Amino acid sequence: MIRDLHVAKRTEDIGFYAGFVGASFMFGRCLTSTLWGIAADRIGRKPVVVFGILSVVIFNTLFGLSVTYWMAIATRFLLGALNGLLGPMKAYAIEVCRPEHEPLALSLVSTAWGIGLIIGPALGGYLALPAEKYPNIFSPDSLFGRFPYFLPCLCTSVFAAIVLISCIWMPETLHKHKVSDDGNQSVEALEAHLIDPKEEVGQSNSSNTKKSLFKNWPLMSSIIVYCVFSFHDMAYTEVFSLWAESDRKYGGLSLSSEDVGQTLAITGASLLVYQLFMYPSIIKVLGPIKSSQIAAVLCIPILFAYPYMTYLSGPGLSIVLNIASVIKNNLGVTIITGTFILQNNAVPQNQRGAANGLAMTGMSFFKAIAPAGAGIVFSWAQKRQHAFFFPGDQMVFFLLNIIELLGLVLTFRPFLAVPEQYERN
């Protein structure tokens, strides 16, 4: 898409500009996630979720109709700013399940997110440029010919519209709403989620006081770990497609968008199978912390192996790439789900929306930096093919491993504090 918008003067610069389009969504979400989380604690989970899905229908469609680079950035930014969906959904998943089923519930949330990150690019790979790929079906003069990236966006928006309609049957899980006497939320009521609330004059019910989220170290330390691994996963997602499609003379695999889409589709299917049938048993035996630590350790040699896939070709390359992608993404989801469990068990129900919103704000900030940073580093790495220290794309995967190692270190004490029920892990 960046290539066809003609904003990049050289092929090596495409990754640079693509990174900022990816970052715009996360930057918008960073600015509003905490507010959406607080709103979910005040007015309920369902209204925030419904509005978030509606924003997907509108702004994802407009993104597919982008005719300039700045229109693409603007629509992605608004989509991120108006979509406060993920934080309230994590709180919702905890609240509709019994305690013994919480790991499965949160794993489904992270699986849905992971599958979206996989199936989305796969959908783009198959459906982008339909007039070129399927000339017997789509005319160059048709709407899909004039807007070659509209079809995958339209399919996503239609799916979101169906989900939006299904929300009619979605029950609300937050049954107690604290609002001011005139029925409106006050600024002080919203701020009470994030600062130390003081007991009001004449109020004797001490259960209404809330512990400051910023002073809740089990929550804050798990958010830090979450942000680091989210930064890594977003950078990896950005790099993977760019690397796989880039020319072999730059250290890539020279794959077509269809080939990359097929790999991502297989990986997405594996995520669902893994989270439904394997992850609950793993978390029951190892707990969220040890499982995350083991997953982080296993990711490191896999990432080191990626640059050496350029020595393969044909079916051998396809098999090895699919296996590596499946293992890497399943390990990544294991880590993220573990942090979800720690975050939601570190706060009471009436602070879950705000806590998840705060986590989303931090995560979105790091994920806003990740695509832009990954795109810049990727473009820089392609220009140093004959360097002595990790030439070409080897440098990209080396830096990804540095981030993975940092996240692994942060999962140990004294960096990570955990809720009492996980102390034994």
C-alpha positions in Angstrom: 0.0 0.0 0.0 2.8 2.4 0.8 4.4 1.5 -2.5 1.3 2.3 -4.4 0.7 5.6 -2.5 4.1 6.7 -4.0 5.4 8.2 -0.8 8.6 6.2 -0.7 11.3 7.3 -3.2 13.2 4.0 -2.9 12.3 0.4 -2.2 14.5 0.4 0.9 12.4 3.3 2.3 9.0 1.5 2.2 9.6 0.0 5.7 10.3 3.4 7.1 6.9 4.9 5.9 4.9 1.7 6.6 6.1 1.8 10.3 4.4 5.2 10.8 1.1 4.0 9.5 1.2 1.1 12.0 2.3 3.5 14.8 -0.6 5.9 14.2 -3.2 3.4 15.4 -1.3 2.6 18.6 -0.6 6.3 19.3 -4.3 7.1 19.1 -5.1 4.2 21.4 -2.4 5.3 23.8 -4.1 8.6 24.3 -7.5 7.2 25.2 -7.2 3.7 26.6 -7.1 4.7 30.2 -10.2 6.9 29.7 -12.1 4.1 28.0 -11.1 1.7 30.8 -12.4 4.2 33.4 -15.6 4.6 31.4 -16.1 0.8 31.4 -15.9 0.9 35.2 -18.5 3.7 35.4 -21.1 3.0 32.7 -20.4 -0.7 32.0 -18.4 -2.9 29.7 -21.0 -3.3 27.0 -21.4 0.4 25.9 -17.6 0.8 25.5 -17.4 -2.5 23.6 -20.3 -1.5 21.3 -18.8 1.9 20.5 -15.3 0.4 19.9 -16.7 -2.1 17.3 -18.7 0.7 15.6 -15.5 2.6 15.2 -13.9 -0.4 13.5 -16.8 -0.5 11.0 -16.4 3.1 10.1 -12.7 3.9 10.2 -11.4 0.6 8.9 -13.6 1.1 5.8 -12.2 4.6 5.4 -8.7 3.3 5.7 -9.3 1.1 2.7 -10.4 4.1 0.7 -7.3 6.1 1.5 -5.8 7.9 -1.5 -3.0 9.7 0.2 -0.4 8.7 2.8 -1.8 11.2 5.3 -5.3 10.0 4.9 -4.1 6.5 5.8 -2.4 7.8 8.9 -5.4 9.9 10.0 -7.9 7.1 9.7 -5.7 4.7 11.6 -5.1 7.2 14.3 -8.9 7.8 14.7 -9.5 4.1 14.7 -7.1 3.7 17.6 -8.3 6.7 19.6 -12.0 5.7 19.4 -11.5 1.9 19.9 -11.4 1.2 23.6 -12.3 -2.5 23.1 -9.5 -4.7 24.3 -9.2 -3.4 27.9 -12.8 -3.8 28.9 -12.9 -7.2 27.1 -10.2 -8.5 29.3 -12.1 -7.4 32.4 -15.3 -8.9 30.9 -13.6 -12.3 30.3 -12.6 -12.5 34.0 -16.1 -11.5 35.2 -18.1 -14.1 33.2 -16.1 -17.1 34.4 -15.5 -18.9 37.6 -12.0 -18.6 39.0 -10.8 -21.9 37.7 -11.7 -20.9 34.2 -10.1 -17.5 34.2 -6.9 -18.6 32.5 -8.9 -20.1 29.6 -11.0 -17.0 29.3 -8.0 -14.6 29.1 -6.2 -17.0 26.8 -9.2 -16.7 24.4 -8.9 -12.9 24.5 -5.2 -13.0 23.7 -5.9 -15.7 21.1 -8.5 -13.6 19.4 -6.1 -10.7 19.4 -3.3 -12.9 18.1 -5.4 -14.4 15.4 -6.5 -11.0 14.3 -2.8 -9.9 14.0 -2.2 -13.1 11.9 -5.4 -13.3 9.8 -5.5 -9.6 9.1 -2.3 -9.5 7.1 -3.2 -12.9 5.6 -6.5 -11.4 4.4 -4.6 -8.5 3.0 -2.2 -10.8 1.2 -5.0 -12.7 -0.5 -7.5 -9.8 -1.2 -5.3 -6.8 -1.8 -5.0 -5.7 -5.5 -7.9 -7.8 -6.6 -8.0 -6.3 -10.1 -4.5 -7.6 -10.7 -4.9 -11.0 -9.0 -8.4 -11.8 -10.1 -9.0 -9.9 -13.4 -11.8 -12.2 -14.4 -13.8 -11.1 -11.3 -12.7 -7.5 -10.7 -12.4 -4.9 -13.4 -9.7 -2.3 -13.2 -12.4 0.4 -13.6 -14.5 -1.0 -10.7 -14.4 0.3 -7.2 -12.0 -2.4 -6.1 -9.8 -1.6 -9.1 -9.6 2.1 -8.2 -9.1 1.4 -4.5 -6.9 -1.8 -4.6 -6.7 -2.1 -0.8 -10.4 -1.6 -0.1 -11.6 -5.2 -0.5 -9.7 -6.7 2.6 -10.8 -3.7 4.7 -14.4 -4.1 3.6 -14.4 -7.7 4.5 -13.1 -6.9 8.0 -15.7 -4.1 8.4 -18.5 -6.4 7.4 -17.3 -9.0 9.9 -17.2 -6.3 12.6 -20.7 -5.2 11.7 -22.0 -8.7 12.2 -20.2 -8.8 15.6 -21.8 -5.4 16.4 -25.3 -6.8 15.8 -24.5 -9.9 18.0 -23.7 -7.5 20.9 -27.5 -7.2 21.4 -27.3 -10.5 23.2 -24.2 -9.6 25.2 -25.0 -9.4 29.0 -23.5 -6.6 31.1 -21.2 -7.8 33.9 -20.7 -4.5 35.8 -23.8 -4.2 37.9 -22.8 -1.4 40.2 -22.2 2.1 38.8 -21.0 4.9 40.9 -22.1 8.2 39.5 -22.7 11.7 40.9 -26.1 12.7 42.2 -27.2 14.3 39.0 -26.5 11.2 37.0 -23.3 12.5 35.4 -19.8 11.4 36.1 -17.6 14.0 37.7 -14.0 14.6 36.9 -13.2 13.7 40.5 -15.0 10.3 40.2 -12.9 9.5 37.1 -9.7 10.5 38.8 -10.5 8.3 41.8 -9.4 5.3 39.8 -5.8 6.6 39.5 -5.1 8.5 42.7 -5.4 7.8 46.3 -9.1 8.4 47.2 -9.9 9.8 50.6 -12.9 8.9 52.6 -15.6 11.4 52.0 -17.0 13.4 55.0 -19.7 11.5 56.7 -19.0 8.3 54.7 -18.5 5.4 57.0 -18.3 2.6 54.5 -14.6 1.9 54.1 -15.1 -0.6 51.4 -15.7 2.3 48.9 -12.1 3.4 49.2 -9.8 2.2 46.5 -6.1 1.6 46.4 -4.2 3.7 43.9 -3.4 1.8 40.8 0.0 3.5 40.6 0.9 2.2 44.1 -0.2 -1.3 43.3 3.2 -2.8 42.4 1.9 -6.3 41.4 -0.2 -4.5 38.8 2.4 -2.0 37.7 5.2 -4.5 37.4 3.1 -6.9 35.3 2.2 -3.9 33.1 5.9 -3.2 32.6 6.5 -6.8 31.5 3.4 -6.6 29.3 4.6 -3.4 27.6 8.1 -4.8 26.9 6.8 -8.1 25.3 4.1 -6.2 23.4 6.8 -3.9 22.0 8.7 -7.0 20.9 5.6 -8.7 19.4 4.6 -5.6 17.4 8.1 -5.1 16.1 8.3 -8.8 15.2 4.9 -8.6 13.4 6.1 -5.5 11.4 9.5 -7.0 10.6 8.2 -10.5 9.6 6.1 -9.4 6.6 8.7 -6.8 5.4 11.5 -9.4 5.7 9.6 -12.2 4.1 8.6 -10.1 1.1 11.9 -8.2 0.6 14.4 -9.3 -2.1 17.0 -11.8 -1.3 19.8 -9.4 -2.2 18.7 -7.4 0.9 18.6 -10.5 3.1 14.9 -11.3 2.7 13.1 -14.3 1.3 11.6 -12.9 -1.9 8.2 -14.3 -1.1 4.9 -13.1 -2.6 2.2 -11.5 -0.5 0.1 -14.7 -1.1 2.9 -16.8 0.3 3.2 -14.6 3.4 -0.6 -14.6 3.7 -0.6 -18.4 3.7 2.0 -18.7 6.4 0.1 -16.2 8.6 -3.2 -18.0 8.0 -1.6 -21.3 9.1 -0.1 -19.6 12.2 -3.5 -18.1 13.1 -5.2 -21.5 12.9 -2.5 -22.9 15.2 -3.1 -20.2 17.8 -6.7 -21.2 18.2 -5.8 -24.9 18.6 -3.0 -24.2 21.0 -5.0 -21.9 23.3 -8.1 -24.1 23.4 -6.4 -27.5 23.9 -2.9 -27.0 25.2 -2.6 -23.7 27.0 -5.0 -24.4 29.9 -3.1 -27.5 30.8 0.3 -25.7 30.6 -1.0 -22.8 32.8 -2.4 -25.3 35.3 1.0 -27.1 35.7 3.4 -24.2 35.4 1.4 -21.1 36.3 1.5 -17.8 34.4 5.0 -16.8 35.4 7.0 -19.9 34.7 5.2 -20.5 31.5 6.0 -17.0 30.3 9.7 -17.4 31.3 10.0 -20.7 29.5 8.3 -19.3 26.4 10.7 -16.3 26.4 13.7 -18.5 26.6 12.5 -20.7 23.7 11.9 -17.6 21.5 15.5 -16.5 21.5 17.0 -19.4 19.4 14.1 -19.3 17.1 14.7 -15.6 16.3 18.4 -16.3 15.8 17.5 -18.9 13.2 15.3 -16.6 11.0 18.1 -14.9 9.0 19.6 -18.3 8.0 16.4 -19.3 6.2 17.7 -17.3 3.3 19.8 -20.4 2.5 16.7 -22.5 1.9 14.3 -22.5 -1.0 11.3 -24.3 -2.4 9.2 -26.6 -0.1 12.0 -26.8 2.5 11.8 -23.0 3.0 8.0 -23.1 3.2 8.0 -25.9 5.8 10.7 -24.4 8.0 9.2 -20.9 7.9 5.7 -22.2 8.8 7.0 -24.2 11.7 9.1 -21.3 13.0 6.2 -18.9 12.7 3.7 -21.2 14.5 6.1 -21.8 17.4 7.2 -18.2 17.7 3.6 -16.8 17.8 2.3 -19.4 20.2 5.1 -18.7 22.6 4.4 -15.0 22.3 0.7 -15.5 23.1 1.7 -17.6 26.1 3.7 -14.7 27.5 1.0 -12.1 26.9 -1.8 -14.2 28.4 0.3 -14.8 31.5 0.5 -11.0 32.0 -3.2 -10.7 31.5 -3.8 -13.1 34.3 -1.5 -11.3 36.7 -3.0 -7.9 35.9 -6.6 -8.9 36.4 -5.9 -10.7 39.7 -4.0 -7.7 41.1 -7.0 -5.5 41.4 -10.7 -5.8 42.6 -13.5 -5.9 40.1 -14.4 -2.2 40.4 -10.9 -1.3 39.2 -10.4 -3.9 36.5 -11.6 -1.6 33.7 -9.3 1.2 34.7 -6.4 -1.2 35.3 -6.8 -2.8 31.9 -7.1 0.7 30.4 -3.9 1.7 32.0 -2.2 -1.4 30.7 -3.5 -0.6 27.3 -2.2 2.9 27.4 1.3 1.7 28.3 1.1 -1.1 25.8 -0.2 1.2 23.0 2.6 3.7 23.6 5.2 0.9 23.1 3.3 -0.5 20.2 3.2 2.9 18.6 7.0 3.1 18.8 7.5 -0.5 17.7 6.3 -0.3 14.0 8.0 3.0 13.4 11.2 1.8 15.1 11.1 -1.5 13.4 10.6 0.1 10.0 13.5 2.5 10.5 15.8 -0.3 11.7 14.7 -2.6 8.9 15.5 0.1 6.3 18.9 0.8 7.9 19.8 -2.9 8.1 19.1 -3.4 4.5 21.7 -0.8 3.6 24.5 -2.6 5.6 24.6 -6.0 3.8 28.3 -6.3 4.1 28.9 -5.1 7.6 31.1 -7.2 9.9 28.8 -7.3 12.9 25.4 -8.9 12.1 25.1 -7.8 8.5 21.8 -7.0 6.9 18.7 -8.5 8.5 20.7 -10.4 11.0 20.9 -7.1 13.0 17.1 -6.8 13.0 16.6 -10.2 14.6 19.5 -9.6 17.0 17.8 -6.5 18.3 14.5 -8.4 18.6 16.3 -10.9 20.8 17.8 -8.1 23.0 14.2 -6.9 23.7 13.1 -10.5 24.4 16.0 -11.0 26.8 15.1 -7.8 28.6 11.5 -9.0 29.0 12.7 -12.3 30.3 14.8 -10.6 33.0 11.8 -8.5 34.1 9.8 -11.6 34.9 12.1 -12.4 37.8 12.2 -10.9 41.3 12.7 -8.2 42.4 11.4 -6.7 39.1 8.1 -8.6 39.1 5.7 -8.7 42.1 2.7 -11.0 41.8 -0.7 -11.4 43.5 -0.6 -13.6 46.6 -2.3 -16.6 44.9 0.7 -16.9 42.5 3.5 -16.5 45.1 4.3 -20.2 44.9 5.1 -19.7 41.1 
